[in-house]
Amino acid sequence: MIRNAMAQGLKELVGRAMIDPDFLADLQRSPELVLGQFELSDEERATVRHALDRLATSPPGQRAHTLHNALLRRVAT
């Protein structure tokens, strides 16, 4: 049950990043501040940080999609 609750926090983060470009920009600028708003495990936080590293090389119009793809496998498990 706890695992599901943590996965839900990650799903909420990804969902919001997909629809809110300002949120995604805030996540990129201040990841620790934004991540603190969600119930995430250390592993999930590390996964998000890794995905954010990939965003640096993505075109601005594709960043939400890149984040989604980078985290999709983690959210689905």
C-alpha positions in Angstrom: 0.0 0.0 0.0 2.8 2.4 0.8 4.4 1.7 -2.5 1.2 2.7 -4.3 1.0 6.0 -2.3 4.5 6.9 -3.4 3.8 5.9 -7.0 0.7 8.2 -6.8 2.9 11.1 -5.9 5.1 10.5 -8.9 2.0 10.2 -11.1 0.7 13.5 -9.9 4.0 15.2 -10.5 4.3 13.8 -14.1 0.7 14.7 -14.8 1.1 18.2 -13.7 4.3 18.6 -15.6 2.5 17.4 -18.8 -0.2 20.1 -18.6 1.4 23.0 -16.8 4.5 24.5 -18.6 5.1 26.9 -15.7 5.2 24.0 -13.2 7.7 22.2 -15.5 9.9 25.3 -15.7 9.8 25.6 -11.9 10.7 21.9 -11.6 13.7 22.5 -13.8 14.8 25.7 -12.0 14.2 24.5 -8.4 13.8 20.7 -8.4 14.3 20.3 -4.6 11.7 22.9 -3.8 9.1 21.4 -6.2 9.9 17.8 -5.3 9.3 18.7 -1.6 5.6 19.2 -2.5 5.1 15.5 -3.4 5.4 12.3 -1.4 8.2 10.6 -3.2 10.7 7.9 -2.2 14.4 8.6 -2.5 14.5 6.4 -5.5 11.7 8.3 -7.2 13.4 11.6 -6.4 16.6 10.3 -8.0 14.6 9.1 -11.0 13.1 12.6 -11.5 16.5 14.3 -11.1 17.9 11.9 -13.8 14.9 12.7 -16.1 15.5 16.5 -15.5 19.1 16.0 -16.7 17.7 14.7 -20.0 15.5 17.8 -20.3 18.5 20.1 -20.7 19.1 18.6 -24.1 15.5 18.6 -25.2 13.8 21.3 -27.3 11.5 23.4 -25.2 8.4 22.2 -26.9 9.2 18.6 -26.2 10.3 18.8 -22.6 7.0 17.6 -21.0 7.0 14.7 -23.4 10.6 13.9 -22.6 9.9 13.9 -18.9 6.9 11.7 -19.4 8.8 9.2 -21.4 11.8 9.2 -19.0 9.4 8.5 -16.0 6.8 6.3 -17.7 8.5 3.0 -16.9 8.9 4.0 -13.3 5.3 5.2 -12.9 4.0 2.0 -14.5 5.7 -0.3 -12.1 
